[in-house]
């Protein structure tokens, strides 16, 4: 009994207008989020090292996350990755 083989899948072709693919857009968002997480962690550790309270550390890390993730997303948008 012969089994049918499924058709081979091809990777997403690059659009003709040279815009980023869905995978590239997702990767750009993930990079922005990871940069924000690293900045938040550094801000929290630095705040606690300088004898800041827990609330100050959380506030600094949240602010740093929003600032860095937003900045990276803005840069990616200017580079036409988003």
N, C-alpha and C positions, 0 to 999 in steps of 0.2 A: 504494500500500500504506500503510495507516494504522499509525502507531506508537502503542503504548500509553504514556501519560504516567504516571510514577510518582505515587503519592499525595503530596500536599503534607505536609511534616513540620511539626509544630507544636512550639513550645518546651515544655519541661517545665512543666506547670501547678503552681502553688503548692499544696502539700498543704493539706487542710482544717484541720489542727491548727496551721498556721503554723510548722511546723518547717522548717529550712533544707533546700534541695535539695542534691543531690550536688555540683553545680557550686559552690555557695556553700561547702560543706565543703572541697572541694579548694582553692578560693581562700583560705580561712582558713588551711589548712595551709601553702600556698605563702607567704603573708604572714609567718607565724611563722618559716619557714625563712629567708626573705630578711632579716628583722630580725636573726636570729641571725648570718647571714653578715656583715652590716654591723657588728655589735658585735664579731665576731671580728676583722675587718679593722682596726677602730679600735684594739682592744686590742693586736694584733700591732704595728701601726705605733707606737703610744705606747710599748710596752715596748722596742722597738728604738731609738726616739728617746732614751729615758732610759738608754741604754747597757746594756740587758739582753742576755743571751745569746740565741742562736737558740732554745735549748731553753726558756728562760723565756718567750720570745715565743709559741712554739707552745703552751705550757701555758696561758698567759693567754688566748690566742685560743680554745682549745678550751673552757676553763671559761666564758668569756664567751658563746660560742655556745650551750652547753647551758643556761646560766642565762637568757639572754634568750629563746631559742626556747621554753623551758619556761614562762617567765612569760607570754609572749604567748599560747601555747596555753591556759594556765590562764585568762587573761582572756577569750579567745574561748569557752571552755567555759562560763564564768559568764554570758556574753552569749547563750548557747544557739546558738552558731554551729557547734559541733562535736558 
